[in-house]
Amino acid sequence: MPKFLSGYSNILLAIIALLLVSIWQQLKEINERGKGDMSGEREKKRNAEFRGRK
């Protein structure tokens, strides 16, 4: 077994892999959220409905 794959380096490699996957998932979610209604009409409608409930 190679020396660089022993001890704490295995844990470090696993943590780096998990961090990369987490960052990728967050970027994917942000990208999908941005593909919605670009004109902001949905937010305007929600705000109007909220103001009407008072």
C-alpha distance matrix in Angstrom:
0.0 3.8 6.4 8.6 7.1 7.8 11.4 14.3 12.9 12.1 15.8 17.0 15.7 17.4 20.5 20.9 20.7 23.3 25.5 25.6 26.6 29.2 30.7 30.9 32.7 35.1 35.9 36.5 38.9 40.7 41.2 42.6 44.9 46.3 47.3 50.0 53.6 53.7 57.3 56.9 59.5 57.5 57.2 60.9 61.8 59.8 61.4 64.8 64.2 63.1 66.1 68.4 67.2 68.6
3.8 0.0 3.8 5.6 5.6 7.3 11.0 13.3 11.2 11.4 15.1 15.5 14.3 16.7 19.4 19.3 19.5 22.5 24.1 24.1 25.6 28.2 29.2 29.6 31.7 33.9 34.5 35.4 37.8 39.4 39.9 41.5 43.8 45.0 46.1 48.9 52.5 52.2 55.9 55.5 58.3 56.4 56.0 59.7 60.8 58.9 60.3 63.8 63.4 62.2 65.2 67.5 66.5 67.9
6.4 3.8 0.0 3.8 5.4 5.7 8.8 11.0 9.4 10.7 14.0 14.2 13.9 16.5 18.7 18.7 19.7 22.4 23.7 24.1 26.0 28.1 29.1 29.9 32.1 33.9 34.7 35.9 38.2 39.6 40.3 42.1 44.1 45.3 46.7 49.5 52.9 52.6 56.2 55.6 58.5 56.6 56.0 59.6 60.9 58.8 60.0 63.6 63.3 61.9 64.7 67.3 66.2 67.3
8.6 5.6 3.8 0.0 3.8 5.7 8.3 9.3 6.7 8.4 11.6 11.0 10.5 13.6 15.6 15.2 16.3 19.2 20.2 20.5 22.6 24.7 25.5 26.3 28.7 30.4 31.0 32.4 34.7 35.9 36.7 38.6 40.5 41.6 43.1 45.9 49.3 48.9 52.5 51.9 54.9 53.1 52.4 56.0 57.3 55.3 56.5 60.1 59.9 58.5 61.3 63.8 62.9 64.0
7.1 5.6 5.4 3.8 0.0 3.8 6.9 8.4 6.0 5.8 9.5 10.0 9.0 11.3 13.9 14.2 14.6 17.3 19.0 19.4 20.9 23.1 24.4 25.1 27.0 29.0 29.9 31.0 33.2 34.8 35.5 37.1 39.1 40.5 41.8 44.5 48.1 47.9 51.5 50.9 53.7 51.7 51.1 54.8 55.9 53.8 55.2 58.7 58.3 57.0 59.9 62.3 61.2 62.5
7.8 7.3 5.7 5.7 3.8 0.0 3.8 6.6 6.1 6.2 9.2 10.5 10.8 12.5 14.7 15.8 16.6 18.7 20.4 21.4 22.8 24.6 26.2 27.2 28.9 30.7 32.0 33.2 35.1 36.7 37.8 39.3 41.0 42.6 44.1 46.6 50.1 50.1 53.6 52.7 55.5 53.4 52.7 56.3 57.4 55.1 56.4 60.0 59.5 57.9 60.9 63.3 62.0 63.2
11.4 11.0 8.8 8.3 6.9 3.8 0.0 3.8 5.6 6.2 7.6 9.3 10.8 12.0 13.6 15.3 16.6 18.0 19.5 21.2 22.7 23.9 25.6 27.1 28.6 30.0 31.6 33.0 34.5 36.1 37.5 39.0 40.5 42.2 43.9 46.3 49.7 49.7 53.1 52.0 54.7 52.5 51.6 55.3 56.3 53.9 55.0 58.6 58.1 56.3 59.2 61.7 60.3 61.3
14.3 13.3 11.0 9.3 8.4 6.6 3.8 0.0 3.8 5.4 5.2 6.2 8.7 10.0 10.7 12.4 14.4 15.5 16.5 18.5 20.2 21.1 22.6 24.5 26.0 27.1 28.7 30.4 31.8 33.1 34.7 36.4 37.6 39.3 41.2 43.5 46.8 46.7 50.0 48.9 51.7 49.5 48.4 52.1 53.3 50.8 51.8 55.5 55.0 53.2 56.0 58.6 57.2 58.1
12.9 11.2 9.4 6.7 6.0 6.1 5.6 3.8 0.0 3.8 5.4 4.9 6.1 8.6 9.8 10.4 12.2 14.2 15.2 16.4 18.4 19.8 21.0 22.5 24.4 25.7 26.9 28.5 30.3 31.6 32.9 34.7 36.2 37.6 39.4 41.9 45.2 45.0 48.4 47.5 50.4 48.4 47.5 51.1 52.4 50.1 51.2 54.8 54.5 52.9 55.7 58.3 57.1 58.2
12.1 11.4 10.7 8.4 5.8 6.2 6.2 5.4 3.8 0.0 3.8 5.4 5.2 6.3 8.7 10.0 10.7 12.5 14.3 15.6 16.8 18.5 20.2 21.3 22.8 24.6 26.1 27.2 28.9 30.6 31.8 33.3 34.9 36.6 38.2 40.6 44.1 44.1 47.6 46.7 49.4 47.2 46.5 50.2 51.2 48.9 50.3 53.8 53.3 51.8 54.8 57.2 55.9 57.1
15.8 15.1 14.0 11.6 9.5 9.2 7.6 5.2 5.4 3.8 0.0 3.8 5.5 5.1 6.2 8.6 9.9 10.6 12.3 14.3 15.5 16.5 18.4 20.0 21.2 22.6 24.5 25.8 27.1 28.7 30.3 31.7 33.0 34.9 36.7 38.9 42.3 42.4 45.8 44.6 47.3 45.0 44.1 47.8 48.8 46.3 47.6 51.2 50.6 48.9 51.9 54.3 52.9 54.0
17.0 15.5 14.2 11.0 10.0 10.5 9.3 6.2 4.9 5.4 3.8 0.0 3.8 5.4 5.1 6.2 8.6 9.9 10.5 12.3 14.3 15.3 16.5 18.4 20.1 21.1 22.6 24.3 25.9 27.1 28.6 30.4 31.7 33.2 35.1 37.5 40.8 40.6 44.0 42.9 45.8 43.7 42.7 46.4 47.6 45.3 46.4 50.0 49.7 48.1 50.8 53.4 52.3 53.3
15.7 14.3 13.9 10.5 9.0 10.8 10.8 8.7 6.1 5.2 5.5 3.8 0.0 3.8 5.5 5.2 6.2 8.7 9.9 10.7 12.5 14.3 15.5 16.6 18.5 20.2 21.3 22.6 24.6 26.0 27.1 28.8 30.5 31.9 33.5 36.1 39.5 39.3 42.9 42.1 44.9 42.9 42.2 45.9 47.0 44.9 46.2 49.8 49.5 48.1 51.0 53.4 52.5 53.7
17.4 16.7 16.5 13.6 11.3 12.5 12.0 10.0 8.6 6.3 5.1 5.4 3.8 0.0 3.8 5.5 5.1 6.2 8.6 10.0 10.7 12.3 14.4 15.5 16.7 18.5 20.2 21.2 22.7 24.6 25.9 27.1 28.8 30.6 32.1 34.4 37.9 38.1 41.6 40.6 43.2 41.0 40.4 44.1 45.0 42.8 44.2 47.8 47.2 45.8 48.8 51.2 50.0 51.3
20.5 19.4 18.7 15.6 13.9 14.7 13.6 10.7 9.8 8.7 6.2 5.1 5.5 3.8 0.0 3.8 5.4 5.1 6.1 8.6 9.9 10.5 12.2 14.2 15.4 16.5 18.4 19.9 21.1 22.6 24.3 25.8 27.0 28.8 30.7 32.9 36.2 36.2 39.6 38.4 41.2 39.0 38.1 41.7 42.8 40.5 41.7 45.3 44.8 43.3 46.2 48.7 47.5 48.7
20.9 19.3 18.7 15.2 14.2 15.8 15.3 12.4 10.4 10.0 8.6 6.2 5.2 5.5 3.8 0.0 3.8 5.5 5.1 6.2 8.7 9.8 10.6 12.3 14.3 15.4 16.5 18.3 20.1 21.2 22.5 24.4 25.8 27.2 29.0 31.5 34.9 34.6 38.0 37.2 40.1 38.1 37.3 40.9 42.2 40.2 41.3 44.9 44.7 43.3 46.1 48.7 47.8 49.0
20.7 19.5 19.7 16.3 14.6 16.6 16.6 14.4 12.2 10.7 9.9 8.6 6.2 5.1 5.4 3.8 0.0 3.8 5.5 5.2 6.3 8.7 10.0 10.7 12.4 14.4 15.5 16.6 18.5 20.2 21.2 22.7 24.5 26.1 27.5 30.0 33.5 33.5 37.1 36.4 39.1 37.0 36.6 40.3 41.3 39.3 40.8 44.3 43.9 42.8 45.8 48.1 47.3 48.7
23.3 22.5 22.4 19.2 17.3 18.7 18.0 15.5 14.2 12.5 10.6 9.9 8.7 6.2 5.1 5.5 3.8 0.0 3.8 5.5 5.2 6.1 8.6 9.9 10.6 12.4 14.3 15.3 16.6 18.5 20.0 21.1 22.6 24.6 26.2 28.3 31.8 32.0 35.5 34.4 37.0 34.8 34.2 37.9 38.8 36.6 38.1 41.6 41.1 39.8 42.8 45.1 44.1 45.5
25.5 24.1 23.7 20.2 19.0 20.4 19.5 16.5 15.2 14.3 12.3 10.5 9.9 8.6 6.1 5.1 5.5 3.8 0.0 3.8 5.5 5.0 6.1 8.5 9.9 10.6 12.3 14.1 15.4 16.6 18.3 20.0 21.1 22.7 24.8 27.0 30.3 30.2 33.5 32.5 35.3 33.2 32.4 36.0 37.3 35.1 36.3 39.9 39.6 38.3 41.1 43.6 42.8 44.0
25.6 24.1 24.1 20.5 19.4 21.4 21.2 18.5 16.4 15.6 14.3 12.3 10.7 10.0 8.6 6.2 5.2 5.5 3.8 0.0 3.8 5.4 5.2 6.1 8.6 10.0 10.6 12.2 14.3 15.4 16.4 18.4 20.0 21.3 22.9 25.6 28.9 28.7 32.2 31.5 34.4 32.6 32.0 35.6 36.9 35.1 36.4 39.9 39.8 38.8 41.6 44.0 43.5 44.9
26.6 25.6 26.0 22.6 20.9 22.8 22.7 20.2 18.4 16.8 15.5 14.3 12.5 10.7 9.9 8.7 6.3 5.2 5.5 3.8 0.0 3.8 5.5 5.1 6.2 8.7 10.0 10.5 12.3 14.3 15.3 16.5 18.4 20.1 21.4 23.8 27.4 27.6 31.2 30.4 33.0 30.9 30.6 34.3 35.3 33.4 35.1 38.5 38.1 37.2 40.2 42.4 41.7 43.4
29.2 28.2 28.1 24.7 23.1 24.6 23.9 21.1 19.8 18.5 16.5 15.3 14.3 12.3 10.5 9.8 8.7 6.1 5.0 5.4 3.8 0.0 3.8 5.4 5.2 6.3 8.7 9.9 10.7 12.4 14.3 15.4 16.6 18.6 20.4 22.4 25.8 26.1 29.5 28.3 30.9 28.7 28.1 31.8 32.8 30.7 32.2 35.7 35.3 34.2 37.1 39.4 38.6 40.1
30.7 29.2 29.1 25.5 24.4 26.2 25.6 22.6 21.0 20.2 18.4 16.5 15.5 14.4 12.2 10.6 10.0 8.6 6.1 5.2 5.5 3.8 0.0 3.8 5.5 5.1 6.2 8.6 9.9 10.6 12.3 14.3 15.4 16.7 18.8 21.1 24.4 24.1 27.5 26.6 29.5 27.7 26.9 30.5 31.9 30.1 31.3 34.8 34.8 33.8 36.5 39.0 38.5 39.9
30.9 29.6 29.9 26.3 25.1 27.2 27.1 24.5 22.5 21.3 20.0 18.4 16.6 15.5 14.2 12.3 10.7 9.9 8.5 6.1 5.1 5.4 3.8 0.0 3.8 5.5 5.2 6.1 8.7 10.0 10.5 12.3 14.3 15.5 16.9 19.6 23.0 22.9 26.5 26.0 28.8 27.0 26.8 30.4 31.6 30.0 31.6 34.9 34.9 34.2 37.1 39.3 39.0 40.7
32.7 31.7 32.1 28.7 27.0 28.9 28.6 26.0 24.4 22.8 21.2 20.1 18.5 16.7 15.4 14.3 12.4 10.6 9.9 8.6 6.2 5.2 5.5 3.8 0.0 3.8 5.5 5.0 6.2 8.7 9.8 10.5 12.3 14.3 15.6 17.8 21.3 21.8 25.3 24.5 26.9 24.8 24.6 28.4 29.2 27.5 29.3 32.5 32.2 31.5 34.6 36.7 36.2 38.0
35.1 33.9 33.9 30.4 29.0 30.7 30.0 27.1 25.7 24.6 22.6 21.1 20.2 18.5 16.5 15.4 14.4 12.4 10.6 10.0 8.7 6.3 5.1 5.5 3.8 0.0 3.8 5.4 5.1 6.2 8.6 9.9 10.5 12.4 14.6 16.5 19.7 19.9 23.2 22.1 24.8 22.7 22.2 25.8 27.0 25.1 26.6 30.0 29.9 29.0 31.8 34.2 33.8 35.4
35.9 34.5 34.7 31.0 29.9 32.0 31.6 28.7 26.9 26.1 24.5 22.6 21.3 20.2 18.4 16.5 15.5 14.3 12.3 10.6 10.0 8.7 6.2 5.2 5.5 3.8 0.0 3.8 5.4 5.1 6.1 8.6 9.9 10.7 12.7 15.3 18.4 18.1 21.6 21.0 23.9 22.4 22.0 25.5 26.9 25.6 27.0 30.3 30.6 29.9 32.6 35.0 34.9 36.6
36.5 35.4 35.9 32.4 31.0 33.2 33.0 30.4 28.5 27.2 25.8 24.3 22.6 21.2 19.9 18.3 16.6 15.3 14.1 12.2 10.5 9.9 8.6 6.1 5.0 5.4 3.8 0.0 3.8 5.5 5.1 6.2 8.6 10.0 11.0 13.6 17.1 17.3 21.0 20.6 23.1 21.4 21.6 25.2 26.2 25.0 26.9 29.9 29.9 29.7 32.5 34.6 34.6 36.6
38.9 37.8 38.2 34.7 33.2 35.1 34.5 31.8 30.3 28.9 27.1 25.9 24.6 22.7 21.1 20.1 18.5 16.6 15.4 14.3 12.3 10.7 9.9 8.7 6.2 5.1 5.4 3.8 0.0 3.8 5.4 5.1 6.1 8.6 10.1 11.8 15.2 15.9 19.4 18.4 20.7 18.6 18.6 22.3 23.1 21.6 23.6 26.7 26.5 26.1 29.1 31.1 30.9 32.9
40.7 39.4 39.6 35.9 34.8 36.7 36.1 33.1 31.6 30.6 28.7 27.1 26.0 24.6 22.6 21.2 20.2 18.5 16.6 15.4 14.3 12.4 10.6 10.0 8.7 6.2 5.1 5.5 3.8 0.0 3.8 5.5 5.1 6.3 8.9 10.8 13.8 13.7 17.0 16.1 19.0 17.3 16.9 20.5 21.8 20.5 22.0 25.2 25.6 25.1 27.7 30.0 30.2 31.9
41.2 39.9 40.3 36.7 35.5 37.8 37.5 34.7 32.9 31.8 30.3 28.6 27.1 25.9 24.3 22.5 21.2 20.0 18.3 16.4 15.3 14.3 12.3 10.5 9.8 8.6 6.1 5.1 5.4 3.8 0.0 3.8 5.5 5.2 6.6 9.6 12.8 12.4 16.1 16.1 18.8 17.6 17.8 21.2 22.5 21.8 23.5 26.4 26.9 26.9 29.4 31.5 32.0 34.0
42.6 41.5 42.1 38.6 37.1 39.3 39.0 36.4 34.7 33.3 31.7 30.4 28.8 27.1 25.8 24.4 22.7 21.1 20.0 18.4 16.5 15.4 14.3 12.3 10.5 9.9 8.6 6.2 5.1 5.5 3.8 0.0 3.8 5.4 5.3 7.5 11.1 11.9 15.6 15.3 17.4 15.7 16.6 20.0 20.7 20.0 22.2 24.9 24.9 25.2 28.0 29.8 30.1 32.4
44.9 43.8 44.1 40.5 39.1 41.0 40.5 37.6 36.2 34.9 33.0 31.7 30.5 28.8 27.0 25.8 24.5 22.6 21.1 20.0 18.4 16.6 15.4 14.3 12.3 10.5 9.9 8.6 6.1 5.1 5.5 3.8 0.0 3.8 5.5 6.1 9.3 10.1 13.4 12.4 14.7 12.8 13.1 16.7 17.6 16.6 18.6 21.5 21.6 21.7 24.4 26.3 26.7 28.9
46.3 45.0 45.3 41.6 40.5 42.6 42.2 39.3 37.6 36.6 34.9 33.2 31.9 30.6 28.8 27.2 26.1 24.6 22.7 21.3 20.1 18.6 16.7 15.5 14.3 12.4 10.7 10.0 8.6 6.3 5.2 5.4 3.8 0.0 3.8 5.5 8.0 7.5 11.1 10.9 13.6 12.7 13.0 16.1 17.6 17.3 18.9 21.6 22.4 22.7 25.0 27.0 27.9 29.9
47.3 46.1 46.7 43.1 41.8 44.1 43.9 41.2 39.4 38.2 36.7 35.1 33.5 32.1 30.7 29.0 27.5 26.2 24.8 22.9 21.4 20.4 18.8 16.9 15.6 14.6 12.7 11.0 10.1 8.9 6.6 5.3 5.5 3.8 0.0 3.8 6.8 7.2 10.9 11.5 13.6 12.8 14.1 17.0 17.9 18.1 20.2 22.5 23.1 23.9 26.3 27.9 28.9 31.3
50.0 48.9 49.5 45.9 44.5 46.6 46.3 43.5 41.9 40.6 38.9 37.5 36.1 34.4 32.9 31.5 30.0 28.3 27.0 25.6 23.8 22.4 21.1 19.6 17.8 16.5 15.3 13.6 11.8 10.8 9.6 7.5 6.1 5.5 3.8 0.0 3.8 5.9 9.0 9.0 10.4 9.2 11.0 13.8 14.4 14.7 17.0 19.0 19.5 20.6 23.0 24.4 25.4 27.9
53.6 52.5 52.9 49.3 48.1 50.1 49.7 46.8 45.2 44.1 42.3 40.8 39.5 37.9 36.2 34.9 33.5 31.8 30.3 28.9 27.4 25.8 24.4 23.0 21.3 19.7 18.4 17.1 15.2 13.8 12.8 11.1 9.3 8.0 6.8 3.8 0.0 3.8 5.6 6.0 7.0 6.8 9.0 11.0 11.8 12.9 14.9 16.5 17.4 18.9 20.9 22.2 23.7 26.2
53.7 52.2 52.6 48.9 47.9 50.1 49.7 46.7 45.0 44.1 42.4 40.6 39.3 38.1 36.2 34.6 33.5 32.0 30.2 28.7 27.6 26.1 24.1 22.9 21.8 19.9 18.1 17.3 15.9 13.7 12.4 11.9 10.1 7.5 7.2 5.9 3.8 0.0 3.8 5.5 7.9 9.0 10.1 11.8 13.5 14.8 16.1 17.8 19.4 20.6 22.1 23.8 25.6 27.7
57.3 55.9 56.2 52.5 51.5 53.6 53.1 50.0 48.4 47.6 45.8 44.0 42.9 41.6 39.6 38.0 37.1 35.5 33.5 32.2 31.2 29.5 27.5 26.5 25.3 23.2 21.6 21.0 19.4 17.0 16.1 15.6 13.4 11.1 10.9 9.0 5.6 3.8 0.0 3.8 5.5 8.1 9.1 9.5 11.5 13.5 14.3 15.5 17.6 19.1 20.1 21.6 23.8 25.8
56.9 55.5 55.6 51.9 50.9 52.7 52.0 48.9 47.5 46.7 44.6 42.9 42.1 40.6 38.4 37.2 36.4 34.4 32.5 31.5 30.4 28.3 26.6 26.0 24.5 22.1 21.0 20.6 18.4 16.1 16.1 15.3 12.4 10.9 11.5 9.0 6.0 5.5 3.8 0.0 3.8 5.5 5.4 6.3 8.7 10.1 10.8 12.5 14.5 15.6 16.7 18.6 20.6 22.5
59.5 58.3 58.5 54.9 53.7 55.5 54.7 51.7 50.4 49.4 47.3 45.8 44.9 43.2 41.2 40.1 39.1 37.0 35.3 34.4 33.0 30.9 29.5 28.8 26.9 24.8 23.9 23.1 20.7 19.0 18.8 17.4 14.7 13.6 13.6 10.4 7.0 7.9 5.5 3.8 0.0 3.8 5.5 5.0 6.1 8.6 9.8 10.5 12.3 14.2 15.3 16.4 18.7 20.9
57.5 56.4 56.6 53.1 51.7 53.4 52.5 49.5 48.4 47.2 45.0 43.7 42.9 41.0 39.0 38.1 37.0 34.8 33.2 32.6 30.9 28.7 27.7 27.0 24.8 22.7 22.4 21.4 18.6 17.3 17.6 15.7 12.8 12.7 12.8 9.2 6.8 9.0 8.1 5.5 3.8 0.0 3.8 5.5 5.2 6.3 8.7 10.0 10.7 12.4 14.4 15.5 17.0 19.6
57.2 56.0 56.0 52.4 51.1 52.7 51.6 48.4 47.5 46.5 44.1 42.7 42.2 40.4 38.1 37.3 36.6 34.2 32.4 32.0 30.6 28.1 26.9 26.8 24.6 22.2 22.0 21.6 18.6 16.9 17.8 16.6 13.1 13.0 14.1 11.0 9.0 10.1 9.1 5.4 5.5 3.8 0.0 3.8 5.4 5.1 6.1 8.6 9.9 10.5 12.3 14.2 15.6 17.6
60.9 59.7 59.6 56.0 54.8 56.3 55.3 52.1 51.1 50.2 47.8 46.4 45.9 44.1 41.7 40.9 40.3 37.9 36.0 35.6 34.3 31.8 30.5 30.4 28.4 25.8 25.5 25.2 22.3 20.5 21.2 20.0 16.7 16.1 17.0 13.8 11.0 11.8 9.5 6.3 5.0 5.5 3.8 0.0 3.8 5.5 5.1 6.2 8.6 9.9 10.6 12.3 14.6 16.4
61.8 60.8 60.9 57.3 55.9 57.4 56.3 53.3 52.4 51.2 48.8 47.6 47.0 45.0 42.8 42.2 41.3 38.8 37.3 36.9 35.3 32.8 31.9 31.6 29.2 27.0 26.9 26.2 23.1 21.8 22.5 20.7 17.6 17.6 17.9 14.4 11.8 13.5 11.5 8.7 6.1 5.2 5.4 3.8 0.0 3.8 5.5 5.1 6.2 8.6 10.0 10.6 12.7 15.2
59.8 58.9 58.8 55.3 53.8 55.1 53.9 50.8 50.1 48.9 46.3 45.3 44.9 42.8 40.5 40.2 39.3 36.6 35.1 35.1 33.4 30.7 30.1 30.0 27.5 25.1 25.6 25.0 21.6 20.5 21.8 20.0 16.6 17.3 18.1 14.7 12.9 14.8 13.5 10.1 8.6 6.3 5.1 5.5 3.8 0.0 3.8 5.5 5.1 6.1 8.6 9.8 10.9 13.4
61.4 60.3 60.0 56.5 55.2 56.4 55.0 51.8 51.2 50.3 47.6 46.4 46.2 44.2 41.7 41.3 40.8 38.1 36.3 36.4 35.1 32.2 31.3 31.6 29.3 26.6 27.0 26.9 23.6 22.0 23.5 22.2 18.6 18.9 20.2 17.0 14.9 16.1 14.3 10.8 9.8 8.7 6.1 5.1 5.5 3.8 0.0 3.8 5.4 5.1 6.2 8.6 10.1 11.7
64.8 63.8 63.6 60.1 58.7 60.0 58.6 55.5 54.8 53.8 51.2 50.0 49.8 47.8 45.3 44.9 44.3 41.6 39.9 39.9 38.5 35.7 34.8 34.9 32.5 30.0 30.3 29.9 26.7 25.2 26.4 24.9 21.5 21.6 22.5 19.0 16.5 17.8 15.5 12.5 10.5 10.0 8.6 6.2 5.1 5.5 3.8 0.0 3.8 5.4 5.1 6.2 8.9 10.7
64.2 63.4 63.3 59.9 58.3 59.5 58.1 55.0 54.5 53.3 50.6 49.7 49.5 47.2 44.8 44.7 43.9 41.1 39.6 39.8 38.1 35.3 34.8 34.9 32.2 29.9 30.6 29.9 26.5 25.6 26.9 24.9 21.6 22.4 23.1 19.5 17.4 19.4 17.6 14.5 12.3 10.7 9.9 8.6 6.2 5.1 5.4 3.8 0.0 3.8 5.5 5.1 6.5 9.4
63.1 62.2 61.9 58.5 57.0 57.9 56.3 53.2 52.9 51.8 48.9 48.1 48.1 45.8 43.3 43.3 42.8 39.8 38.3 38.8 37.2 34.2 33.8 34.2 31.5 29.0 29.9 29.7 26.1 25.1 26.9 25.2 21.7 22.7 23.9 20.6 18.9 20.6 19.1 15.6 14.2 12.4 10.5 9.9 8.6 6.1 5.1 5.4 3.8 0.0 3.8 5.4 5.4 7.3
66.1 65.2 64.7 61.3 59.9 60.9 59.2 56.0 55.7 54.8 51.9 50.8 51.0 48.8 46.2 46.1 45.8 42.8 41.1 41.6 40.2 37.1 36.5 37.1 34.6 31.8 32.6 32.5 29.1 27.7 29.4 28.0 24.4 25.0 26.3 23.0 20.9 22.1 20.1 16.7 15.3 14.4 12.3 10.6 10.0 8.6 6.2 5.1 5.5 3.8 0.0 3.8 5.5 6.0
68.4 67.5 67.3 63.8 62.3 63.3 61.7 58.6 58.3 57.2 54.3 53.4 53.4 51.2 48.7 48.7 48.1 45.1 43.6 44.0 42.4 39.4 39.0 39.3 36.7 34.2 35.0 34.6 31.1 30.0 31.5 29.8 26.3 27.0 27.9 24.4 22.2 23.8 21.6 18.6 16.4 15.5 14.2 12.3 10.6 9.8 8.6 6.2 5.1 5.4 3.8 0.0 3.8 5.6
67.2 66.5 66.2 62.9 61.2 62.0 60.3 57.2 57.1 55.9 52.9 52.3 52.5 50.0 47.5 47.8 47.3 44.1 42.8 43.5 41.7 38.6 38.5 39.0 36.2 33.8 34.9 34.6 30.9 30.2 32.0 30.1 26.7 27.9 28.9 25.4 23.7 25.6 23.8 20.6 18.7 17.0 15.6 14.6 12.7 10.9 10.1 8.9 6.5 5.4 5.5 3.8 0.0 3.8
68.6 67.9 67.3 64.0 62.5 63.2 61.3 58.1 58.2 57.1 54.0 53.3 53.7 51.3 48.7 49.0 48.7 45.5 44.0 44.9 43.4 40.1 39.9 40.7 38.0 35.4 36.6 36.6 32.9 31.9 34.0 32.4 28.9 29.9 31.3 27.9 26.2 27.7 25.8 22.5 20.9 19.6 17.6 16.4 15.2 13.4 11.7 10.7 9.4 7.3 6.0 5.6 3.8 0.0
